[in-house]
């Protein structure tokens, strides 16, 4: 039997000050999220719009829902009333659509820019060059009154080579610093670096992660 409270305590005890946990709850039932909530967890990460939209009304309103999966443009409208942070903004086009849908319901949403630094081609995200070009063109800051761009998110390659993982996280950190210095230097919001999962989060923390996304170590293997 799972002991979610105990698992959560083990994980959070290892996190340094200033690093917050996003409990990745995708494919896990509402009852298990409620256990984590009762143990004090308030940030939850889902990667399917349909699942997040179904779970949110069944759980307390002070949960901050992070959307961490690839966001299809036709799902933005359904997601918008429930989500607190969209961590997976992977194009200027998606950013503009989020702005439009947030304006439609008169709310402001926090987003992170997803960087693609992993070797797997299947992963989404801006390349480093793309995000810097978009920043230089003003596309990440101008005419977005309903969006707070709060930082960047990335996933490292799925590999046992921790040196490669460290290099990728270092690239993310350096890109974050460049963006902050050159584009978001006057922003009070651009402070978040979301990277690191169950297997590699200690390395991510070494490279400045402020958010780590951990699921298996808390909830166990996925329940499909």
C-alpha positions as CSV (number, residue, x, y, z in Angstrom):
1,X,0.0,0.0,0.0
2,X,1.3,3.5,-0.9
3,X,2.2,5.9,1.9
4,X,1.9,9.1,0.1
5,X,2.3,11.3,3.2
6,X,5.5,9.5,4.1
7,X,6.8,9.7,0.5
8,X,6.1,13.4,0.4
9,X,7.9,14.0,3.6
10,X,10.9,12.1,2.4
11,X,11.1,14.2,-0.8
12,X,10.4,17.6,0.7
13,X,13.0,16.9,3.5
14,X,15.7,16.7,0.9
15,X,14.8,19.9,-1.0
16,X,16.9,23.0,-0.1
17,X,15.2,26.3,0.9
18,X,13.9,28.1,-2.1
19,X,13.1,24.9,-4.1
20,X,9.4,24.0,-4.3
21,X,7.9,20.7,-5.3
22,X,5.4,20.2,-8.1
23,X,3.8,16.8,-7.3
24,X,3.3,15.2,-10.7
25,X,-0.1,13.6,-10.3
26,X,-0.9,12.6,-13.9
27,X,-2.6,9.2,-14.2
28,X,-3.2,9.1,-10.5
29,X,-6.7,9.2,-9.0
30,X,-8.2,12.1,-7.1
31,X,-8.2,10.2,-3.9
32,X,-4.4,10.1,-4.0
33,X,-4.1,13.8,-4.7
34,X,-6.4,14.4,-1.7
35,X,-4.0,12.4,0.4
36,X,-1.1,14.6,-0.8
37,X,-3.2,17.7,-0.2
38,X,-4.0,16.6,3.4
39,X,-0.2,16.2,3.9
40,X,0.3,19.8,2.9
41,X,1.0,19.7,-0.8
42,X,-0.5,22.5,-2.9
43,X,1.3,22.4,-6.2
44,X,0.2,19.6,-8.6
45,X,1.4,18.9,-12.1
46,X,-0.8,17.4,-14.9
47,X,0.2,16.8,-18.5
48,X,-3.3,16.2,-20.1
49,X,-5.8,19.0,-20.2
50,X,-8.8,16.6,-20.0
51,X,-7.4,15.1,-16.8
52,X,-6.6,18.4,-15.1
53,X,-10.1,19.8,-16.0
54,X,-11.7,16.7,-14.6
55,X,-9.8,16.7,-11.3
56,X,-9.7,20.4,-10.4
57,X,-13.4,20.7,-9.4
58,X,-13.2,17.7,-7.2
59,X,-10.3,19.1,-5.0
60,X,-9.8,22.2,-2.9
61,X,-9.7,25.6,-4.6
62,X,-6.3,26.6,-3.1
63,X,-4.4,24.0,-5.2
64,X,-2.2,25.6,-7.8
65,X,-2.4,23.5,-10.9
66,X,0.7,23.4,-13.2
67,X,0.2,22.2,-16.7
68,X,3.4,20.5,-17.7
69,X,2.6,18.6,-20.9
70,X,2.5,19.6,-24.6
71,X,-0.4,22.0,-24.9
72,X,-2.5,21.6,-28.1
73,X,-3.9,24.9,-29.3
74,X,-7.4,23.6,-29.4
75,X,-7.3,22.8,-25.6
76,X,-6.2,26.2,-24.4
77,X,-9.7,27.5,-23.8
78,X,-10.8,24.5,-21.7
79,X,-7.6,24.7,-19.6
80,X,-7.7,28.4,-18.9
81,X,-10.2,28.6,-16.0
82,X,-8.4,26.0,-13.9
83,X,-4.7,26.3,-14.5
84,X,-2.4,28.5,-12.4
85,X,0.9,28.0,-14.3
86,X,1.4,26.7,-17.9
87,X,5.0,25.4,-17.8
88,X,5.1,24.2,-21.4
89,X,4.8,27.2,-23.6
90,X,6.8,26.1,-26.6
91,X,6.1,28.8,-29.3
92,X,5.3,32.4,-29.7
93,X,2.0,31.4,-31.4
94,X,0.9,29.5,-28.3
95,X,1.9,32.4,-26.1
96,X,-0.4,34.7,-28.2
97,X,-3.3,32.2,-28.0
98,X,-2.9,32.0,-24.2
99,X,-3.0,35.8,-24.0
100,X,-6.2,35.8,-26.2
101,X,-8.0,33.2,-24.1
102,X,-6.9,34.7,-20.8
103,X,-8.2,38.1,-21.9
104,X,-11.5,36.5,-23.0
105,X,-12.2,35.4,-19.4
106,X,-10.5,38.5,-17.8
107,X,-7.7,36.7,-15.9
108,X,-4.0,36.7,-15.8
109,X,-2.0,33.4,-16.1
110,X,1.6,32.6,-15.2
111,X,3.6,30.8,-17.9
112,X,7.1,29.3,-18.3
113,X,8.9,29.1,-21.6
114,X,9.8,25.5,-22.4
115,X,13.3,25.0,-23.7
116,X,14.3,22.0,-25.8
117,X,17.8,20.9,-24.7
118,X,17.4,17.1,-24.6
119,X,18.7,14.8,-27.3
120,X,15.2,13.3,-27.9
121,X,13.6,14.8,-30.9
122,X,10.1,14.0,-29.5
123,X,10.4,16.6,-26.7
124,X,8.8,20.0,-27.3
125,X,10.2,23.5,-26.7
126,X,12.0,26.5,-28.0
127,X,15.6,25.9,-29.0
128,X,18.0,28.2,-27.2
129,X,18.5,30.3,-30.4
130,X,14.7,30.5,-31.0
131,X,13.9,31.8,-27.5
132,X,16.7,34.3,-27.6
133,X,15.6,35.6,-31.0
134,X,12.0,35.8,-29.8
135,X,13.1,37.8,-26.8
136,X,15.2,40.2,-28.9
137,X,12.2,40.8,-31.1
138,X,10.0,41.6,-28.1
139,X,7.7,38.7,-28.8
140,X,7.9,37.4,-25.2
141,X,7.1,40.7,-23.5
142,X,5.1,43.0,-25.8
143,X,1.3,43.1,-25.9
144,X,0.8,40.3,-23.3
145,X,-1.1,42.1,-20.5
146,X,-2.8,38.9,-19.3
147,X,0.4,36.8,-19.0
148,X,3.2,36.8,-16.5
149,X,6.3,35.2,-18.1
150,X,7.8,33.7,-14.9
151,X,10.8,31.8,-16.1
152,X,11.8,28.7,-18.1
153,X,11.1,24.9,-17.9
154,X,13.1,22.1,-19.4
155,X,13.6,18.3,-19.4
156,X,17.0,16.7,-19.6
157,X,17.7,13.7,-21.9
158,X,16.5,10.3,-20.7
159,X,19.9,8.9,-20.1
160,X,22.1,7.3,-17.4
161,X,24.9,9.7,-18.4
162,X,24.5,12.2,-15.5
163,X,27.4,14.4,-17.0
164,X,25.2,15.0,-20.0
165,X,22.2,15.8,-17.8
166,X,24.3,18.3,-15.9
167,X,25.5,19.9,-19.1
168,X,21.9,20.3,-20.3
169,X,20.7,21.8,-17.0
170,X,23.7,24.2,-17.1
171,X,22.6,25.3,-20.6
172,X,19.1,25.9,-19.3
173,X,20.5,27.9,-16.4
174,X,22.7,30.0,-18.6
175,X,19.8,30.7,-21.0
176,X,17.6,31.7,-18.1
177,X,20.2,34.2,-16.9
178,X,20.6,35.6,-20.4
179,X,16.9,36.1,-20.8
180,X,16.6,37.7,-17.3
181,X,19.5,40.1,-18.0
182,X,18.5,41.0,-21.5
183,X,14.8,40.8,-21.7
184,X,13.2,40.5,-18.2
185,X,15.5,42.6,-16.1
186,X,12.6,44.8,-15.0
187,X,10.2,41.9,-14.4
188,X,9.2,41.1,-10.8
189,X,7.9,37.7,-12.1
190,X,10.8,36.2,-14.1
191,X,12.3,34.1,-11.3
192,X,11.4,30.4,-11.9
193,X,13.6,27.7,-13.2
194,X,11.6,24.4,-13.5
195,X,13.7,21.4,-14.1
196,X,14.5,18.1,-12.5
197,X,12.3,15.0,-12.1
198,X,12.4,11.9,-9.8
199,X,15.7,10.6,-11.2
200,X,17.7,13.8,-11.8
201,X,16.3,16.5,-9.6
202,X,19.4,16.7,-7.3
203,X,21.5,17.7,-10.3
204,X,18.8,20.3,-11.4
205,X,19.0,21.9,-7.9
206,X,22.7,22.3,-8.3
207,X,22.1,24.3,-11.4
208,X,19.5,26.6,-9.9
209,X,16.2,24.9,-10.1
210,X,13.5,26.6,-8.1
211,X,10.8,24.1,-9.1
212,X,11.2,20.3,-9.4
213,X,8.6,18.0,-10.9
214,X,8.4,14.7,-9.0
215,X,5.7,12.1,-9.4
216,X,7.0,8.5,-9.1
217,X,8.8,9.0,-5.8
218,X,5.5,10.3,-4.3
219,X,2.7,8.4,-6.0
220,X,4.5,5.3,-7.3
221,X,4.2,4.0,-10.8
222,X,1.6,5.5,-13.1
223,X,-1.9,4.1,-12.9
224,X,-3.3,4.1,-16.5
